[in-house]
């Protein structure tokens, strides 16, 4: 999948520009500055639109992001994990999204702050 073009050329260029504007992007980027774009808010999590969506293959591309900065699901505390399970059940019931995607570290450009992709396929 890494060779698959997930973003249009325009989105890819904007994404590369954003990466180059951060020193050591994968280790320093977090989503705390993106909280003004919250679509849905929970105690430990929030949903934001992806600024650089996989727009070649998705109509909608949002992200589920923990408020606390950590890099892997295995680092969730009990309260975060319990709320995550509740959110996933709620999203499943709402039937808005087609998929929830968590990239492994190999495929992630932001390693510092976990983000799960919520997508609706084209």
N, C-alpha and C positions, 0 to 999 in steps of 0.2 A: 504494500500500500504506500510505502514511502516514495515510490516513483510515480504514483498516481497524482495527477494534478488536482488537488482539492480546491484550490483558490483560483479565481480568474487572475489574469496578469495584473490588472489594476490593483486588486486586493493584495496580491503577493508583493507588489512593489511597495504599497503602503505599509505592509507588515514588516518588510525588510527595513524600511526607513525608521519605523518605530523601534525595531531591534537595535539598529545602529545608533540611535539617540540615547540608549541606556548603556552604561558601562557594565559589562559582564551580564547581559540581559537575562540569561537563564537562571542565574544565581541571585539576581537582585530584584527582578520584577515581582511585584505582588499586586493584588487587586484592591488593596485598601483605598487607593486613589480613585477607583472606579465606582465607589458607592453612590455617587450622585446619579448613576444610571440604573439603579435597582428597579427591577420589574416586579419582584415579589420578595418579601422579607420574612425571615424566620428568626428565631432566637439565636441560633448558631450558624445559620446559612443564609445565603441570598441568591437570587437568580438575576443575572445581568445579560444584556445582549453581547454577543461576541463582536468586537470592533473589526476583526479580521476573519470573517466567517469562511467556512468551506463552501463558498458560493457557487462552485462548479456543480456540487452535488446536493446542496441543501436549499430549501426555501426559507427556513427559519433555523438560526443557529444561536442558541443562548447557552449560558454556562451556569452551573450550580457551583458556588464557591463558598468555602467556609469563611466565617468572619476572622477566626484565628488563623494566622499564617502557619501552615505546615505543608509538607510535600507529599505525603502518602496517606491513603485511607487507613492503613495500619496505625497511623499516629492519632486517629480520632480518640477522644476521651469517650467515656460511656454516654454522657449527655449528647455529645455531637453525633455519635453513632445511632443512638435511639431516635434522635430527631431526623437524621438522614433516612432511616428506615421508614419513618412516618411520611416524609416528603416523597420518597419513591412510591410508596403505596398511594399517596394522594395524586401524584402525577400519572400513575398507571390508571387510576380511576377516572381522571379528567380526560384521558386519551388525547391530549394535545400533541405530545411528542411521539415520534416514531422510534427513537433510540436514545439511550444514555451511553456515552462513550467515555471511558477513562483510558487515556494513553499511558503505556508504560514509559518509564524514564527515557528509553531509547527514542521514542517518538515525540517526546515533549520538548517544547522550546522554553517553557517556564517550569523550572524544576523546583523553585522555592515555595510556590503557593499552589496547592492542589486546585484543580479546576476540572469539572466534569462537563462534557459537552452534551447538551440537550438539542436534538436535531429533528427537523421534519425534512425528509428526503424530497427531492424534486420528482 
